[in-house]
Amino acid sequence: MGIITVLWEKWVEFRRDFYKITVAAMISPLMYLIIFGMGIQTTSHGEPYLHFLIPGIVAMATMTGSFSAIAQNMSVQRLYEKAQDQIMVSPTPLWQFILGQVLGGSLRGMYAGGIILLLTAPIRTDLVFNLLSLFIMLLNGMVFSTMALVLSFLAKSYTDAPRFTSYIITPMSFLCNTFFSTEQMPAGFREIIALLPLSQASAMIRAIANRESPGWFGFAVLGAYLLIFGIISVVFIYRKKNL
C-alpha cells in the first residue's frame, strides 16, 4: 500500500502539471534533434547521423525526466515542507516509500522518452524500438531516480538540486554516447565515460534500434548502479529515522 500511495501522489502531481511536464520533456530534446540531427547533415558509422542521434536522445530524455521528477521535489519536501518527517512516524515501511519514489520517477522518465519516440515516429529511419527498449528505458530511469533520491538527502538548500543537475546530468547528457560515440574519445577517458549509466543505456537502445543484440554488460552496469544507489538511499533514510 505504501508503494501505491507514493505512486498515486506522483500521478496527482503529473495530472496537475501535465502541460508543464510535457512541454519541459519536449523542448530540449526537440531542439537537439533539430539542431544536430536535421541542421547538421552528416553521417556516423556509415549511417545518417539522425539514426545515431535518436536512440541517444531517447536515453537522455529518460535520464533527465527521472532525475528532475525526484531531485527537486524531494529536496523541497525534506528541507521546507518537512514531509519526510511525517513519513518517518507513519506506519508506511520506509523501503516502500523509497521504491515508490524510484518507480514514480522512472515512469516519468519513460513518459519523457515516449514523447521523443512519438515526435520522431514520422521520420523514416527504420529504427526499431520494442519491449526490450522500454525495459532499458525503465531501468535507466530507476538508476537516475535512485541517484536523485540520494542527492536529495545530501541537499542542504533548495538551490542544491539545480547544482546537481549542472554537475552531473548536463555533463552526462553531452558526453555519454548521446551526440557522439565514446569510441572517439581519448583512451582512458573513453573507458571511464563508457562505464557511466547513460553511456550504457544509449548503447543498448541504439543496438536494439539497429537490430543488434544489446549484450549483457550494459544490464550489469545499470544493475550495479541501481543496487549501489538503492542501498545508499535506504541507509540514509533509516539512519535519519534512528536519530
C-alpha positions as CSV (number, residue, x, y, z in Angstrom):
1,M,0.0,0.0,0.0
2,G,2.9,2.4,0.7
3,I,4.2,2.0,-2.9
4,I,0.7,2.6,-4.3
5,T,0.3,5.7,-2.1
6,V,3.6,7.2,-3.4
7,L,2.7,6.4,-7.0
8,W,-0.7,8.0,-6.5
9,E,1.0,11.1,-5.2
10,K,3.2,11.1,-8.4
11,W,0.1,10.6,-10.6
12,V,-1.8,13.5,-8.9
13,E,1.3,15.7,-9.4
14,F,1.6,14.6,-13.0
15,R,-2.0,15.2,-13.8
16,R,-1.9,18.7,-12.1
17,D,1.2,19.8,-14.0
18,F,0.6,17.7,-17.2
19,Y,1.2,20.5,-19.7
20,K,4.3,21.9,-17.9
21,I,5.8,18.4,-17.6
22,T,5.1,17.6,-21.2
23,V,6.5,20.8,-22.6
24,A,9.6,20.6,-20.4
25,A,10.1,17.0,-21.7
26,M,9.8,18.1,-25.3
27,I,11.8,21.4,-25.6
28,S,15.4,20.4,-25.0
29,P,15.4,17.0,-26.9
30,L,13.4,18.5,-29.7
31,M,16.0,21.3,-30.1
32,Y,18.8,18.8,-30.1
33,L,17.1,16.8,-32.8
34,I,16.5,19.9,-34.9
35,I,20.0,21.4,-34.5
36,F,22.2,18.3,-34.5
37,G,20.0,15.8,-36.4
38,M,18.5,18.0,-39.1
39,G,20.6,21.1,-39.1
40,I,23.9,19.3,-39.3
41,Q,23.7,16.8,-42.1
42,T,26.4,14.2,-41.5
43,T,26.9,10.5,-41.0
44,S,28.1,8.3,-38.2
45,H,29.3,4.7,-38.6
46,G,28.2,4.9,-42.2
47,E,24.6,5.7,-41.3
48,P,22.8,9.1,-41.3
49,Y,23.6,10.9,-38.1
50,L,19.9,11.0,-37.2
51,H,20.0,7.2,-36.8
52,F,22.7,7.5,-34.2
53,L,21.2,10.5,-32.5
54,I,17.6,9.4,-31.9
55,P,18.3,6.5,-29.6
56,G,20.7,8.6,-27.6
57,I,18.1,11.4,-27.2
58,V,15.6,8.8,-26.0
59,A,18.0,7.5,-23.4
60,M,18.9,11.1,-22.4
61,A,15.2,12.0,-22.0
62,T,14.6,9.1,-19.6
63,M,17.6,10.2,-17.6
64,T,16.5,13.9,-17.3
65,G,12.9,13.1,-16.8
66,S,13.5,10.6,-14.0
67,F,16.1,12.8,-12.2
68,S,14.1,16.0,-12.3
69,A,11.0,14.3,-11.1
70,I,12.7,13.3,-7.9
71,A,15.6,15.6,-7.1
72,Q,13.9,19.0,-6.7
73,N,10.6,17.7,-5.2
74,M,12.3,15.6,-2.6
75,S,14.7,18.4,-1.6
76,V,11.8,20.8,-1.1
77,Q,9.7,18.2,0.8
78,R,12.6,17.3,3.1
79,L,14.0,20.8,3.7
80,Y,11.0,23.0,3.8
81,E,7.7,21.1,3.9
82,K,9.2,18.6,6.4
83,A,7.1,15.9,4.7
84,Q,9.8,13.3,5.2
85,D,9.5,13.7,9.0
86,Q,5.8,12.7,8.6
87,I,6.9,9.6,6.6
88,M,9.3,8.6,9.4
89,V,6.5,8.5,12.0
90,S,3.9,6.9,9.7
91,P,3.2,3.2,9.6
92,T,4.4,3.1,6.0
93,P,7.5,0.9,5.6
94,L,10.4,3.2,4.5
95,W,11.5,0.7,1.8
96,Q,8.1,1.0,0.2
97,F,8.4,4.8,0.3
98,I,11.8,4.6,-1.5
99,L,10.6,2.0,-4.0
100,G,7.5,4.1,-4.8
101,Q,9.7,7.2,-5.4
102,V,12.0,5.2,-7.7
103,L,9.2,3.7,-9.7
104,G,7.4,7.0,-9.9
105,G,10.5,8.8,-11.2
106,S,11.3,6.1,-13.7
107,L,7.8,6.2,-15.1
108,R,8.1,9.9,-15.5
109,G,11.4,9.3,-17.4
110,M,9.7,6.7,-19.6
111,Y,7.0,9.3,-20.4
112,A,9.7,11.8,-21.5
113,G,11.3,9.1,-23.6
114,G,8.0,8.1,-25.1
115,I,7.3,11.7,-26.2
116,I,10.6,11.6,-28.2
117,L,9.6,8.3,-29.8
118,L,6.3,9.9,-30.8
119,L,7.9,13.0,-32.2
120,T,10.4,11.0,-34.3
121,A,7.9,8.4,-35.4
122,P,7.1,10.3,-38.7
123,I,10.8,10.3,-39.6
124,R,11.6,7.3,-41.8
125,T,14.7,5.8,-40.1
126,D,13.8,2.1,-40.0
127,L,15.0,2.1,-36.3
128,V,13.4,-0.5,-34.1
129,F,12.1,0.2,-30.6
130,N,10.5,-2.8,-28.8
131,L,9.6,-4.0,-25.3
132,L,13.3,-4.6,-24.5
133,S,13.9,-0.9,-25.4
134,L,11.2,0.1,-23.0
135,F,12.7,-2.1,-20.3
136,I,16.0,-0.4,-20.7
137,M,14.3,3.0,-20.5
138,L,12.6,1.8,-17.3
139,L,15.9,0.5,-15.8
140,N,17.8,3.7,-16.8
141,G,15.0,5.8,-15.2
142,M,15.2,3.8,-12.0
143,V,19.0,4.3,-11.8
144,F,18.7,8.1,-12.1
145,S,15.7,8.1,-9.7
146,T,17.8,6.5,-7.0
147,M,20.6,8.8,-7.8
148,A,18.3,11.8,-7.4
149,L,17.0,10.3,-4.2
150,V,20.5,10.1,-2.7
151,L,21.4,13.6,-3.8
152,S,18.2,15.0,-2.4
153,F,19.2,13.5,1.0
154,L,22.5,15.3,0.7
155,A,21.0,18.7,-0.4
156,K,21.5,21.5,2.1
157,S,19.2,24.0,0.5
158,Y,16.6,24.4,-2.3
159,T,19.3,25.6,-4.7
160,D,21.3,22.4,-4.5
161,A,19.0,20.5,-6.8
162,P,19.8,22.7,-9.9
163,R,23.5,22.5,-9.0
164,F,23.4,18.7,-9.0
165,T,21.8,18.9,-12.5
166,S,24.7,21.1,-13.7
167,Y,27.4,19.0,-12.1
168,I,26.0,15.5,-13.1
169,I,23.2,15.5,-15.6
170,T,24.4,18.1,-18.1
171,P,27.9,16.6,-18.5
172,M,26.5,13.2,-18.9
173,S,24.0,14.5,-21.5
174,F,26.8,15.6,-23.8
175,L,29.5,13.0,-23.1
176,C,27.7,9.7,-22.6
177,N,27.3,8.2,-26.1
178,T,24.4,10.6,-26.9
179,F,25.7,13.0,-29.6
180,F,28.8,11.2,-30.5
181,S,30.3,7.7,-29.8
182,T,32.6,7.2,-26.8
183,E,34.9,5.4,-29.2
184,Q,36.1,8.8,-30.5
185,M,37.3,9.8,-27.0
186,P,41.0,9.5,-25.8
187,A,42.0,6.2,-24.3
188,G,41.5,6.1,-20.6
189,F,38.9,8.8,-20.5
190,R,36.9,6.8,-23.0
191,E,36.7,3.8,-20.7
192,I,35.6,5.9,-17.7
193,I,32.8,7.6,-19.7
194,A,31.7,4.2,-21.1
195,L,31.0,2.9,-17.6
196,L,28.5,5.7,-16.8
197,P,24.9,4.6,-16.9
198,L,23.7,6.8,-19.7
199,S,26.5,5.6,-21.9
200,Q,25.3,2.0,-21.5
201,A,21.6,2.8,-21.8
202,S,22.3,4.8,-25.0
203,A,24.4,1.9,-26.4
204,M,21.8,-0.7,-25.7
205,I,18.9,1.2,-27.0
206,R,20.9,2.1,-30.1
207,A,21.9,-1.6,-30.6
208,I,18.3,-2.7,-30.5
209,A,17.2,0.1,-32.8
210,N,19.7,-1.2,-35.4
211,R,18.5,-4.8,-34.9
212,E,21.6,-5.9,-32.9
213,S,21.9,-7.6,-29.6
214,P,22.4,-5.2,-26.6
215,G,24.6,-7.7,-24.8
216,W,24.6,-8.3,-21.1
217,F,27.3,-5.8,-20.0
218,G,25.0,-2.8,-20.1
219,F,22.4,-4.5,-17.9
220,A,25.1,-5.4,-15.4
221,V,26.3,-1.8,-15.2
222,L,22.8,-0.4,-14.8
223,G,22.0,-3.1,-12.3
224,A,25.1,-2.3,-10.3
225,Y,24.3,1.5,-10.2
226,L,20.8,0.7,-9.2
227,L,21.9,-1.6,-6.4
228,I,24.6,0.8,-5.1
229,F,22.4,3.9,-5.0
230,G,19.4,2.0,-3.8
231,I,21.4,0.7,-0.8
232,I,22.7,4.2,-0.1
233,S,19.2,5.7,-0.1
234,V,17.9,3.0,2.2
235,V,20.9,3.6,4.6
236,F,20.3,7.4,4.6
237,I,16.6,7.2,5.3
238,Y,16.8,4.5,8.0
239,R,19.7,6.4,9.7
240,K,17.6,9.5,9.8
241,K,14.7,7.5,11.4
242,N,17.0,6.2,14.1
243,L,18.5,9.6,15.0
